[in-house]
């Protein structure tokens, strides 16, 4: 099963996108739901065999230290880390960040002239009715952030979980599967896209680093590509229940996964 979802963005207020990505801007500590070493290394091996994005150098690290510690060490050594797949892969720049990127062009357009695929989501009545902790009160959240602020900040370190749902045939027929080549293509595309955002920010005096983790083979009873967007909560809930290890509605699980990545 392979699936690329723009509609998933609405489930987590922009924190989730493409295949699907769960992103939460934050200072990164140990992840609540970390990718396994084998899965991360599989993605890292593919990235190591590919050329780095323009203007960046690739550093391959064979250790297994805490992701934040690895980023801290490189920054203390004078590197700007644009994109990382800790603890193995770091794309860094020295000197002026973004100097070798096409983001230097005055006509540079990150969106390449395209409009949003979907209109902005309306405020969710379910979320409005809930009582959330005050800003910064939850453990691990950056100063000023609330549980629902998973896409409010575009600076500092941004945690990105790349989740690959895989239908298991128990409800819908399993008609499609992610191949290693397709998964590698998604991860490489993510790195290129985030590298452009990092360069764009750096040229405007903003430090921006994306730290990725990869989670392939997350089982779901459904074949998402055969389901309508009106049914997407079914497979999103299915995938995230297995990923996090407990049950709730799709929106709550999506926020929990995004915040856990911080």
N, C-alpha and C positions, 0 to 999 in steps of 0.2 A: 504494500500500500504506500503510495506517495501522495503528498498533499501539500499545497501551498495556500495558506489562508491569510487574506487581508481582513476578513470579517473578525478574526480572533482579536484584532486590535481593540474592538469595542468591548470585549469581555474584561479587559484589564486596563482601560483608559490609556491605550497607547503603549502599555508596557509589554505587549506581546505581539509578535508579528512573524511572518514567514517561517513556516514549517515546524514548529512555531517558535518564535524567539520570545523569551521572557526577560525583559530588561529592567533593571532598577538602578537609578543613579544613587551611588552611596560610596562611603569609604568601605572597602571590602575587607571582611574578616573571613573566618572559616565558614564555608557554606553549610547551610542547614541540610541540604540534600546534595552532596557532592557527587560529581561524576566519578565513576570508578577509574582507577589508574589505567586499566587496560583500555577502556573506551576513550579516555583522553589521549593516551599514547597513540592509538590508532589514528585519530584526527591529527595529532601532532606530526606523525610520520608522513602523512600526506602533505601537510603544509611545508615540512622541511624539504621535501622533494620539489617544491614549486618555487618560482622566483618571487621575491618579496614585492610588495606594492612600490610604485615609484617613490624615490626619495627616502626609502627606509632600508635598514640593514636587519638581517635575520640573526638572532642569537638563539642557539639551541642549548638548553640546559638539561642535564641528565639527572638532576636531583629531584627530590620529592618534598621540598620545603613548603611551608605555608605560602599561599599565593600572595598575600599582602607583603610578606617578608621579602619575597623575590623581587617584587616591584620596588619596594623601598631600597633594596641594595642597588638596583640599577639606577634609580634616580639619584642616590647619593654619589654614585660614580660619574654623574654628569650626563646620563642618557635621558632623553625623553621617550617614554614608552607609549607608542601610539595604540597598538593592539597586542594583546597577549593571550595565549592559551596556557595559563599556568598549570603545572610548574615547568613546562618544557619549552614553549615557544614564546619569544618576545620579539616584536618588530619595533626597532628603536631608531631614533635619529639623533645625530650629534650636531652641534652648532645651532643654526637657526631652524627650529622645528617647522616642517612643512616646506622647506626650501626647494626640495626636488619635486614637489607635487604640482599638479595642474591647478590646484586651488589658488596659486599665486596670480592667475590671470584675473584682470578686473572684470572680465565677462563670465567668470566661472559661475555656474549654476548647479548646485548640488542636486536639484530636482530635474535637471535636463529639460526644462520647459513643460513638465507634466504636472497636472493637477492631482490632488489626492484621489485615490481610487474610491474612497468612501467619504461621505460627508461627516463632519465632526459628530460624535455621538451625543445624544441628549443626556442630561443628568439622570442618573439611575435612581428611581424612586426607592428601590430596596436599600441602596446604599445610603440615601438621604435619611431613611428612617432609623438607621443604626446609630448607636452611640460609640464613637471612637475615642481612643485615648488622646490626650493633648499632644500637640506637636513635640516630637523628640522624647516622648515618655516611654515608648516601647524600646526594649533592649535591641541594640544594633542599628536603629534608625539614625540617619544623620541629623544634625541639629536643624530644627525647624520643619522636619518632615513628619508626615502622618502616614498611617498604614496604606492609604489610598494614593499617596504621592509617589507612585512608581515611575512617572514620566514627567515630573515637574522640574527636574534639574538636568542640565546638560553641561556639566562641568565636573572637574575632578575625575574620580574613577567610577566607571559605569560597569556594573556586572550584567552579563548577558548569558542566559541559558538557552542553548539550542536544543530543542526537543524534537525527536523524530517519532511520531506515533506509528504504530504498526498493527494492522488488523490481524486478529488471531483466528478468524473464521468461526467463532462460536455463535455469533448472531447473523452477521452478514457474511456472504462468501468472501474469502480472501482473494481478491482479484489482482491486487497490485502489491509490490514489495519495493522497499528501498534497496538499491544495490550500493555496494561500497563506492562506486564511481559517482552515483548521484549524491550520496551523502557528502563525499569529498567536495563535489562541485558547490553544494550549498555552503559549506564551511569556508571554502576559498572565496566565494562571492561575498560572504559576510565580512571577512577580513578586509577585502578590497574596499567595500562600502564604508566600514568603520574607519579605515585608514584615511579616507577622504574627509570624513567628518573631523577627525583629529587634526589633520592638516589645516582644514578650514578654520577650526577654533584657534590653533596655535598662531596662525598669522594675524589673529585679532587679539592676541595676548591672553588667551584662555587655555589653561591646561586641561586636556581631555584625554583620558586613557580608557580603552575598552578591554575588559578582562572576560574571556569567553570560557564556558564549559559546555561540553557536548554530551547529550544523553540519547543514544540511539535505541531502537527496539522497544519503545514503551507501548505495551500491549493495550489494545482496545477491542471490544466485541464488535465494533462497527467498522465499516469501510467508509471513511470520511468523504472520499471523493464521490461516492454514490449518494451521499446525503445532502440535503438542501441546507442553506444557511440557517433556516428556521430550526433545524435539528442539530446544529453544531454543539449546543450545550451538552448533548448526550455523550458525544465522543470526547469532548474536552474534559468533562467530569470524569469519564472513564479513565482517560490517560492520567490525569492529575491525581486521581485517587490512588492508583498504583504507584505513581511517582512519589507522592508524599506519605502514603501509608495510612491515610484516614479519609473518611467520607465527609463531604459537605457539598454545597452547590458549586457550580462551575466558576462563578465570579469570585467567591471567597477563596476557592482553591487557587485560582489564577493569581490573586493578590498574595496569597501565602507563598506560592512558589517564587514570585518576583521578589518579595521581601526576603525570603530565605536565601536567595542568591547573593544578597548584599554581604 
